[in-house]
Amino acid sequence: MVSKAASDAPSRAVEPAGSGKYLTSSVAGAAKILVVGPLGVGKTTLIGTVSEIKPLSTEAVMTQAGARVDTVVADGKTTTTVALDFGRITIDGELVLYLFGTPGQQRFLPAWRDLAKGSLGALALVDTRDLESSFDALGNLEELGLPFAVAVNVFPGSPQHGIDDLRAALDLLPGTPVVTCDARDPQSSVRALIALVSHLIHVATETS
């Protein structure tokens, strides 16, 4: 169960990655959160940006063999997550989020489903340059019944769409939060995570 204090918590000053090794005595709760989305959408970047510990990353160089089954993104990305990304962030001094980034390709679905076990929810990153690439991840979350928020990661030159248009394009339920973020920016990324936590609290309150 997530701490209710996080529902209206302002984004805290984010410590540099690797600066906080141990949890503080003020921590009252913890939650496992997935960070999902297609290849190259910014999952590894977001986790590395906000993590207060040195993040774990399983990035591997993409090969010609993998090119036959993976969609190559336009920005020249040469690596991909093959197992998971992991980081940790404390929100408002009370709630610890353990962030698990999933592989972007559908061929890693078995590992993706294992990572989902015990998760309270997910932050789904999307890229407006290719919204269709997010359908698999969103479909997997819905199939698992995992509550989620959508964070539109803003890239240079990304098409701008209204929230209602994005909801329609992604076929989202009305209560699903949709926010914009820059995965490279700590405060922006933390705000996206807080939007997810607030949604999880709302869902838990409705079902209790």
Sequence and secondary structure as in RCSB ss.txt:
>XXXX:A:sequence
MVSKAASDAPSRAVEPAGSGKYLTSSVAGAAKILVVGPLGVGKTTLIGTVSEIKPLSTEAVMTQAGARVDTVVAD
GKTTTTVALDFGRITIDGELVLYLFGTPGQQRFLPAWRDLAKGSLGALALVDTRDLESSFDALGNLEELGLPFAV
AVNVFPGSPQHGIDDLRAALDLLPGTPVVTCDARDPQSSVRALIALVSHLIHVATETS
>XXXX:A:secstr
   GGGGG        TT   S  TT  EEEEEEEE STTSSHHHHHHHH SS  EEEEEE  HHHHTTS   TT
   EEEEEEEEEEEEETTTEEEEEEE  SSGGGHHHHHHHHTT  EEEEEE GGGGGGGHHHHHHHHHHT  EEE
EEE  TT     HHHHHHHHT  TTS EEEE TT HHHHHHHHHHHHHHHHHHHHHH 
